[in-house]
Amino acid sequence: MILQTQRLILRPWNENDAEELYKYASDAEIGAPAGWQPHTSVENSREIIRSVLSAPETYAVCLKENGKPIGSIGFHRNDLAEKDDEYELGYWIGKAFWGQGLIPEAAREMLRYAFEELGMARIWCGYYDGNHKSRRVQEKLGFVYHHTTEGIKVTLMNEIRTGHVMLMTKETWEKLEKAK
C-alpha cells in the first residue's frame, strides 16, 4: 500500500533505504525519547528494516520532492491495541524536519486509512514522560488522554519510564473531519 498527502508519500520500507534511515535514526535525539537505541551503522539500519520496519502497516515517510525517507510511521498491536478493530500508532521523523508539521500530516492520512479503509474503531497512541514533541503531535491530531502508566520497563533502553496513553475513536475522528 502506498499512501499520499500534499507533501509526502508513505510507502513500505525496503533495504535500499538503509543509508537514509541511518542518517536520521543514528541521532540519539530521535530514538531515545521513543524508547529505542540510535542505529550504529548502515548495516544495523538495514537489519532494522528487515526485522522491524518490514512489519505490515509500517511505512517510510518520504518527501514527494525526492522520494527519500525522512522518518517512519505505522500501526502495530501490542499491550495497548489488543482487539482486531484497533491499532497503536507510532512515528518518528528526522531532526532536520522537526517543526514542519510533516508527522501530523502523515498521521492524519494514517488515521483516515485506518478508519475508512481498514475498519478500525480505535487508534491508540502513547508517549513517554518528557517527550513533549510526540505529545504535541497527538494533541494536534485530536487524540484524547486516556491514562498514565508508571514503571514501564523499556527494555531497549534498560530503563523504567512513565508512559501516557492517548486514544482516537472513529466517532471522534468523524466529528473532527466534519468540523474541517
C-alpha positions as CSV (number, residue, x, y, z in Angstrom):
1,M,0.0,0.0,0.0
2,I,1.2,3.5,-0.8
3,L,-0.5,6.5,0.8
4,Q,0.0,10.1,-0.2
5,T,-0.5,13.5,1.3
6,Q,0.1,17.0,0.0
7,R,3.9,16.8,0.7
8,L,4.5,13.1,1.5
9,I,4.5,9.6,0.2
10,L,4.0,6.8,2.8
11,R,5.4,3.6,1.4
12,P,6.8,0.3,2.6
13,W,10.4,0.3,3.7
14,N,13.0,-1.5,1.5
15,E,16.6,-2.4,2.2
16,N,17.8,0.2,-0.2
17,D,16.6,2.8,2.3
18,A,19.2,1.8,4.9
19,E,21.6,4.7,4.3
20,E,18.8,7.3,4.6
21,L,17.4,5.5,7.6
22,Y,20.8,5.5,9.3
23,K,21.3,9.2,8.6
24,Y,18.3,10.1,10.9
25,A,18.0,7.1,13.2
26,S,21.6,7.3,14.3
27,D,20.7,10.5,16.2
28,A,20.1,9.8,19.9
29,E,17.5,12.6,20.0
30,I,15.3,10.6,17.7
31,G,15.2,7.1,19.2
32,A,15.8,7.7,22.9
33,P,12.5,9.6,23.6
34,A,10.6,6.8,21.8
35,G,12.5,4.0,23.6
36,W,15.0,2.7,21.2
37,Q,18.8,3.0,20.8
38,P,20.3,5.0,18.0
39,H,21.3,2.9,15.0
40,T,25.0,2.2,14.9
41,S,25.7,1.6,11.2
42,V,24.1,1.4,7.8
43,E,24.1,-2.4,8.2
44,N,22.3,-2.0,11.6
45,S,19.7,0.1,9.9
46,R,19.3,-2.5,7.1
47,E,18.7,-5.1,9.8
48,I,16.1,-2.9,11.5
49,I,14.4,-2.6,8.1
50,R,14.3,-6.4,7.8
51,S,13.3,-7.2,11.4
52,V,11.1,-4.2,12.5
53,L,10.2,-1.9,9.7
54,S,9.1,-4.6,7.3
55,A,6.1,-5.3,9.6
56,P,2.7,-4.9,8.0
57,E,1.3,-1.3,8.0
58,T,4.7,0.2,8.6
59,Y,5.7,3.0,6.2
60,A,8.7,5.1,5.3
61,V,7.7,8.8,5.4
62,C,9.1,10.2,2.2
63,L,9.2,13.7,0.8
64,K,7.3,13.9,-2.6
65,E,10.0,16.2,-3.9
66,N,12.8,13.5,-3.9
67,G,11.2,10.2,-2.6
68,K,13.7,9.8,0.2
69,P,12.6,8.6,3.6
70,I,12.9,11.1,6.4
71,G,11.0,9.2,9.1
72,S,8.7,6.3,9.8
73,I,5.0,5.8,10.7
74,G,3.0,2.7,11.3
75,F,0.4,0.7,13.1
76,H,1.0,-2.2,15.3
77,R,-0.7,-4.3,18.0
78,N,0.7,-4.7,21.5
79,D,-0.5,-4.1,25.0
80,L,-2.5,-1.0,24.0
81,A,-4.1,-2.4,20.9
82,E,-5.3,-5.9,21.6
83,K,-8.5,-6.2,19.6
84,D,-8.9,-6.8,15.9
85,D,-10.5,-3.4,15.4
86,E,-7.8,-1.3,17.0
87,Y,-4.2,-0.4,16.4
88,E,-1.4,1.6,18.1
89,L,0.1,4.4,16.0
90,G,3.9,5.0,16.2
91,Y,6.0,7.5,14.4
92,W,9.3,9.5,14.3
93,I,10.9,11.9,12.0
94,G,14.5,13.1,11.4
95,K,15.6,16.1,13.4
96,A,16.1,18.3,10.2
97,F,12.3,18.0,9.6
98,W,11.1,18.8,13.1
99,G,8.5,21.6,13.4
100,Q,7.3,21.5,9.8
101,G,4.0,19.6,10.5
102,L,5.1,16.6,8.5
103,I,4.3,13.9,11.1
104,P,0.8,15.4,11.8
105,E,0.3,15.4,8.1
106,A,1.3,11.8,7.7
107,A,-0.6,10.7,10.8
108,R,-3.8,12.4,9.5
109,E,-3.6,10.2,6.4
110,M,-2.9,7.1,8.5
111,L,-6.0,7.8,10.7
112,R,-8.1,8.2,7.5
113,Y,-6.7,5.0,6.2
114,A,-7.4,3.2,9.5
115,F,-10.9,4.3,9.9
116,E,-12.1,4.4,6.3
117,E,-10.2,1.6,4.7
118,L,-9.2,-0.8,7.5
119,G,-12.4,-0.6,9.5
120,M,-10.7,0.3,12.8
121,A,-12.8,1.5,15.8
122,R,-9.9,2.9,17.9
123,I,-6.3,4.1,17.4
124,W,-4.1,4.3,20.5
125,C,-1.0,6.4,20.7
126,G,1.4,6.9,23.6
127,Y,4.4,8.9,24.6
128,Y,6.9,8.6,27.5
129,D,7.2,11.4,30.1
130,G,9.2,14.3,28.7
131,N,8.5,13.5,25.0
132,H,6.7,16.8,24.5
133,K,7.0,16.7,20.7
134,S,5.2,13.4,20.5
135,R,2.5,14.6,22.9
136,R,2.0,17.8,20.9
137,V,1.5,15.7,17.7
138,Q,-1.2,13.7,19.4
139,E,-2.9,16.8,20.7
140,K,-2.9,18.4,17.3
141,L,-4.5,15.3,15.8
142,G,-7.3,15.3,18.4
143,F,-6.2,12.3,20.4
144,V,-7.8,12.4,23.9
145,Y,-5.9,11.5,27.1
146,H,-6.8,8.0,28.4
147,H,-4.4,7.0,31.1
148,T,-0.9,7.1,32.6
149,T,1.2,4.0,33.5
150,E,4.2,4.2,35.8
151,G,7.0,1.7,36.0
152,I,7.1,0.7,32.3
153,K,10.2,-1.4,31.5
154,V,11.8,0.0,28.4
155,T,14.0,-3.0,27.5
156,L,15.9,-1.4,24.6
157,M,17.0,1.5,26.8
158,N,17.4,-0.6,30.0
159,E,15.2,2.0,31.8
160,I,11.9,2.3,33.7
161,R,9.7,5.1,32.5
162,T,6.2,6.6,32.8
163,G,4.0,6.4,29.8
164,H,0.9,8.4,28.8
165,V,-1.7,6.9,26.6
166,M,-4.0,8.8,24.2
167,L,-7.0,7.5,22.2
168,M,-8.7,8.4,19.0
169,T,-12.1,6.7,18.3
170,K,-13.7,6.5,14.9
171,E,-16.5,8.7,16.3
172,T,-14.1,11.4,17.4
173,W,-12.3,11.3,14.1
174,E,-15.5,11.6,12.2
175,K,-16.5,14.7,14.2
176,L,-13.1,16.3,13.7
177,E,-13.4,15.6,9.9
178,K,-16.8,17.1,9.7
179,A,-15.7,20.2,11.6
180,K,-13.0,21.0,9.0
